[in-house]
Amino acid sequence: MTFAERCGIHSAAREAACVRLVKRIEASGVELVRMGWCDTHGMLRGKTLSATAAMRALVDGVGMVGTLMLKDTADRTAWKVFEPGAAAELPGFAGAANLVLLPDPESFVELPWAPGTGWLRCQPWFANGAPVPLDTRRVLQTALARLAETGHGLRTGLEVEFHIYRITSSQPQLDPELAGWPGLPPTVEMIHPGYILQSEALADMSEEPLRIVQRTAQALGLPLQSLEIELGPSQVEAVFDATDALTAADQMVLFRNGVRQALRRAGFHATFMCRPPFPHIMSSGWHLHQSLVDLRTGRNACVRDTPAPGSTPLDAQHTLSDAGSHWLAGLLAHARGMTPLCTPTINGFARFRPNALAPQAVLWGRDNRGAMLRVVGGAGDDATRIENRIGEPAANPYLYMAAQIHAGLDGLQRQLRAAPASETPYADGGEKIPTSLPEGLQALEADAALCAGLGREVVHHFCRLKRSEIDRHAQAEDKTDFECREYFART
């Protein structure tokens, strides 16, 4: 019995997909295949196999060190797995035991920046063929399965801001005398001076790196819609066509990884860190557009034909269907608890400032970019949707989207109703978004619905990794140096 059969996933359809992929690899001249999986922090990890070994791994998998799932943002293991009982709360991880990566044969792409190299998306399994519940992609798959029980799916669109810099020197990053854990970033300069939003002249100035982003995204099969100059110096934005939530999360992982690597080869440094460590920058956000889908008809389940009788534009049911308005109310009810899953770094919380197109309070607005939740569209408009503006671009997309589902589901199941929309999102009063990562983790652990939906084991694992990061930040004498090494060099 193959490992894929032991896991219970090797169907006739998967066997056919494996056969097709083997023929494709043999015909393409691919020599190496990277087996990638997404860790808790949204970073791709994996192994590079010869083409022959990769073809065997389609059914037999490939081993990985289990502690890779226990690393904080500096790659330090947050559990003492070699001490007796230290990993009792995480069965299967004691002693740094092996897990097994099993690839999805349908996920294969040839990497446009690395000739002769393919890539496969993998997920980790225990050696006995049991799924690993801490796998964040599985967390989203479980959430979507729960949502499907209500007859709904989730459609999401990516709108991602990030920064691109030109590398002026790889020193001190590659100087062995300056090596550290984590290491320093390269020395950089800006690709444009900023402060002219969507400037055509600045887009022309940034033509070379933007072309690399465009060609990389399209060669990976990602539905890139636009590339834009954002307000901040060296800041840009990529917008993608909407698709189902799992596909969108996969695309986000592949996009971040791809553009970083392709740009690096051309002498550029891309970072999805919210606030790069320079004096004059603008924060980057990840705005997640979302709408419910009726699985029976495929239609947007957030659309209503006409406004609810007696409603005003400030009422959710004036714009959204009953299901959509309950979903909105669920997102609001669990906003504080979901915040660290959407903004999971210490650096990201500095984005929540007044009058900065970033949210501060738990509220929604009708086409209002200062609100946490921006409702776009209207009765009869098939593009009606909710935009959650709380996320940062470094977030793990599987956890970000799973948080939306469990919060929205609670709103659906309890038929929650949202307060009227705000027209003054930065006014005093009202419930505030957590102002720090520690406060956000406390809110998550206190949120019974999110803990039940995600699983207590998943929440505990996430919070422990994040607290390891918080503890090291607290001990760092130079906070800016910490963020340079921890975020700017790595995210």
N, C-alpha and C positions, 0 to 999 in steps of 0.2 A: 504494500500500500504506500502510495506517495504521501508526502507531508500535506499537500493540498487536499488529498482525499481524507486524510485524518482530520483536517480542519472542517470538513463537510462542505467545502465550497467548489469542488472540482466537478462541475456539471459537464454535460455533453457540449454545451455552448462554450464553456471555458476551455475545454479541450480543443475545440475547433479554433478558438482565438489563439491558443498557444501554437497550434500547427501553422496558422497563417503568419504569426510573428516570427517563428523560426525560419520560414521561407523568406520573409522580408529581410531579416538580419543577414542571412546567407547571401542574398542577392545584392544587398546594399554595400557590402564591403565594410560595414561597421566592425571595428576591432575591439572596442571597449563599451561597456554598458554600466552607467551609474545607477545604483539601486537606492533611490532616495525616499526618505520618510520624514514627516514633519514632527518636530518635537514640541514640547509644551509651550515654548517661547515663539513658535512659528518659524523656526530655523530648519532648513533642510539638512539632514544628516544622511549618511549611508556609506555604501562600499562601492568600489569600482571593480567590476569583474571583466575577465576576458569574455568575448562573445560566446565561446563554447560553454564556459561556466554559467553565464547568464541564461543561456537556453535551458540548462539543467535546473537552474534555480526557479524557473517558472513553475515547476511541480514539486521540487524538493526544498525550496527556500534557501536562505543563506543566514548563517548565525550572526548575531549581534550581541554585544555586551549589554546586559540588562541595565547597568547603571547609567547608560545613556539616557534613560527615561527619568533619572533622578538628579539631573544636573540643573544648577541654577544658571543665571545669565552670565556668570564668569566660568562656567564649566566645572564648578566644584560640586561634588556629590553631597547632597543635603541629608543623606542618611548614612550612618556608620554601618554599612552592610556586613562588615566582617566581625562585628561584636555580637555576642549571643543575644538573641531576642530583638536586636535593633531594627530588623525589618519585619517584625511579626505583624505589623499593621499593613504590610505590603507582601502578601504571600507570593512566592515565586521569584523574589528579588534578592533573597539572602545570598551572601557569598559572591555577588556579582555574577550570578548564574546567567547562562545564555538565553536569549529569546531568539525567535526566528522571524526574519523578514520574508514575506511572501508578496511577490509583485502582481500587479494587475496587468495582464497582457494587452488590454485595450488602451493602456495609458502611454504606450511607447511613443517617444518622439526622438528625432535626431537633433542634437543640439547645434544650432546654427553658428555658434561661436567656437565650437570645438570639433573640428573635422574628424570624422571616423568614430564619433562618440554618440551613443544613444543614451536614453534615460527612461527609467521605469518607476512609477509610483508604487511604493510598498506600504504595507501595514504590518506591525509586529504581532506575533502570536507566541504563546507559551509553548515550550517544547512538547507538551502533551497534546497540542492541537487546540487548546482552549484560547479564546480571544482575550486580549489584554484590555481590560476596561479603562485603563489610563490613556490609551491611544486616543488623541483628541479627534482624529477623523471618525473614529467609532463613536465618540461622544455625540458628534453631529448626526451621524447616521441613526443613532438611537433616538435622538430628538425628532428627526424627520419621520421616523416610523411612528412615534407617538402622535405627531401632528397628522399623519395620514389616517389614523384611526378616526379623526373627526371629518374626514373627507377633503382635507386641504393639503396643499403643498405650499412651499415658500419660494417666491421669485425675488432675486436680489440683483442689484446693479452696483458695480464698484466705481467709486469716485475717490481717487487716491492722490494725495499730495505728498511730495517728497523732495529731497534736495540732491542736486548733482554738482560736484566740484571737479575741477581739473587738478590732477595730481602734479605737483611741482617737484616733489622728491619723495621717493619711497623711504628715505631716512626720516625719522628714526624707526619707522615700523620694522624694517628689515635689518637693522643694525644689531648683531648678536650681543653687543655690549649693553644694549638697552632693552633686551628682551624682558618681558614681564608677564604676569598672569593676572588679568588679561593684558595683552600688549597694546602698544600705542598705535594710533592711526597714522596714515601718511600725512605729509604736509600738502596743503591744498590752496587753491585760489578759486574764486567764483567763476561761473560761466556767464552770468549776467548780473548787473548791479541792482536790479529789482526796483520796487516801488513805482512801477508803471504796469498795472494789472492788465494782462492779456495784450501786451504790447507786441505789435508785429515786428518792430525793430529789434526788440530783445529776443523774440523767437528766431529771427534771422541770425543774431549773434550766437544763439545756442543751437544752431542748425546741426552741427556735427553730433553732439551727444543725443539730441532728440531723434535724429535719423537712426542712430544705433538702437534707441529704445523702440522706435516704430518697427524696424526690421526684425528685431529680436522677438517682440511680442507677436507679430504676424507670422513669423516662421514657426513659432511654437503653437500656432493655431488659436491664439487668444483674440477675442472679438474687440479689438481696440477701436474706439470711436473717435477720440480726440486727444491731442497733446496740447497743453496750454501753459502760458507763462503765468505763474501765480504772483502774488503781491511781493513776497519776500525776496531778498537777494539770493540768487541761485536756486530758487524754488520753482518747481513745475508741478503739473497735475496731469494724471492720466485718467481717462473716463472710458468705461467699457459697456458694451451692450448688456442688458439684463439677461439672466438665465436662471436655472434652478439653483437653489442655495448650495448644494453639494458641489456642483460644477463650478460655481463662482468661487467657492472657498479653494478648490483645487487650483483654479486659475490664479488666484491671488498668491498662493505659495509659489507657483511656477514663475509668475511675473517678477516678484521680488528677487527670487534667486537668479533668474535669467538676466535681468537688466544689471544687477550688481556685477555678475561675472563678465558679461559682454562689455560693459563700460570699463571695467578694470583693465581688460586686455587692450583697450584703446587709450588708456591713460587717464581715466576718470574714476572718481569715487562717488558712488550713489549711496545715500543713507536714508533709511525710513525712520530714523530717530525723530521724535516729535520736534524737539528744539535743539538743533546742533549747537555745540559749545562755543558760540561766537557772540560778540556784544550786540550786533544789529541783525537779528533774524526774525522771521515770522514762524509761528508754530505750524506744523503740518497736521492735518486731520484726515481721517478716513471716514467719509460720509457713506453710510450704508442705506441705500434705497431698498425698500422691501414692500411686497404686496402678497397677499394670500392668493392662492390659486385653487379654483374648484377642480378637484382631480377628475370629476366625472365629465365636465364640459371643457376644461382647460381655460376657462375664462377668469379674468381678474375678479376675485371675490371681495375686493375692497370697494368696488364700484357700486353705487346705487343709481337707480334710474332718475329719480327726482328727490329733492331735499325732503327730509322728514317733515310732516305737517307741523307747523308752529315753530320750526327751528329757525335759528339765525346763523349767519356765517361763522359765529363764534362757537357753535355747537358742533360736536364731532359728527353727529348724524345728519348734518346739513350737507356734508361732503362725502363721508364714508358710509358704506353699508353697515348694517347692524354688526356683522362679524368684524368688519374693519374697525369700527368704533370700540368694540370690546377688546380687540387686539391692541389698539392704541392705549386704552386704559390699563391693560396688563403691562405694557412697556413702562408706563408711568409708575404703576404700583411697585415695580421691581427695579426702578432706575438706579437707586443707590446700590443695591446688591449686584447688579450687572456691571456697574462701572469698572471694577478692576479687570473684568474679562474683556472689556472693550478698550480700556486704557491700562495696560498691565505694567507700565514702568514708572519709576519715581519721576523721571523726566517728563513724562506725558501729562502729569497733573498740573504742571506750570502753564499749560495751554488754557485752562479754564479761567479766563480773565474777562472783565466786563468790556462790552463794546468791541470785541475782537473776533466777531463771527464764530465764537465758540460758546458753548452753553455754560451756564452757571447754576441754573435752577431746574428743578424737576417740573417741567411744563411743556406744553405744545403750542404751536402757533400755525396759523394758516399762511403758508408761503412766507414764513418769517425765519431768516437765517440766524437770528440770535437765540432761537428756541432750541431746546434739546431735541424735540421732535418737530419736524417741519412737515406739515401735510400739504401735498401738492396735488392739484387736479380739481375735480368737481363732479357733480352729478352728471352721469352720462359720458364721462371722460374715461376711456379705457386705460389711460396712463396714470390714473389716480394711484397714489402711493404714499407711504410714510418714509421720511428720511430721518434716520437716527444720526445725529451729529456728535455723538459722545466719543467716538472711537479715535484711536491714533493709528498711524499706518504700520507700526511695529506689532500690532496685536496678532495673536494666533487667530486666523480666520474661522477655524472650526469652532473654537470656544466663543468667539464674538457672535457667530450666527446661532449657535446652540442657545446662548443666553437670550437672544431675541425670541426664540421658539418657546422656551419654557416660561418666559415672562408673558408672552402673548397668549399662550395656551391657558394660563391661569385666568387671564382676562376673559377668554372665550368661555371657559368652563364655569366661571362664576358670574358671567355676564356683567362684568364691571363697567361702570360708566365714568368717562373722563370729565373733569371740571372744564368749564369753558376755556377756549383758547386765550392765550395772553397776547396782547399787542405791545407790551412793555417788558420784554424778557429779562432786562437787567435791573428792573425796579427792586427795591428792598422788599423783604417779606417773602414768604413761601419757603418750601422745602428746598434745600440746597443739595447739589451734587457733592459727593465726598471731595474734600480738598487735598487729600493725600492718599498714597497707596495704603498705608496702615489703616486709615479710616475706611477705605474702600473694602479691604479684606474683612474688617469687622462687620460691615454691612452685608457682605456676601454670606458670611458664616451665620448671620442672624436671620437670613431670608429662607424660611422653611420651604417655600415652593421651589426656589432655585436649587437648594441643596437636595431636595427630593428628586427633582427632575434630572439634574446633572449626576447625582449620586454622591453620597457623603464621602466616599473614597476619593472621587475625582476632586471634590472641593478641598478636602484635606491635603491632598497631594499638591494641588495648585498653590494653596496658601502657604504650605511649608517651603516650597521653592521660592515664593515671593518674599517670605520673611527672611530667608537666607540672604537675599539681595538687599533687603532693608537693613539688616544687621551690619552687613559689610559697608553699606553707605554711611551708616551712623558712625562707624569706627574710622572711616576715611578722614584724614586730616584735610585733604584737598578735594572738595566735592566736585569741582570742575574736572580735575584729573580723573576722578572716578567715572564721571559721565563720558569723558573722552574715550576711556578704555572700555568701559562696560557697554556703551551704546553706540557712540560714533564710529568706533573701529569695527563693530560687529553687526550692527543692524542697518 
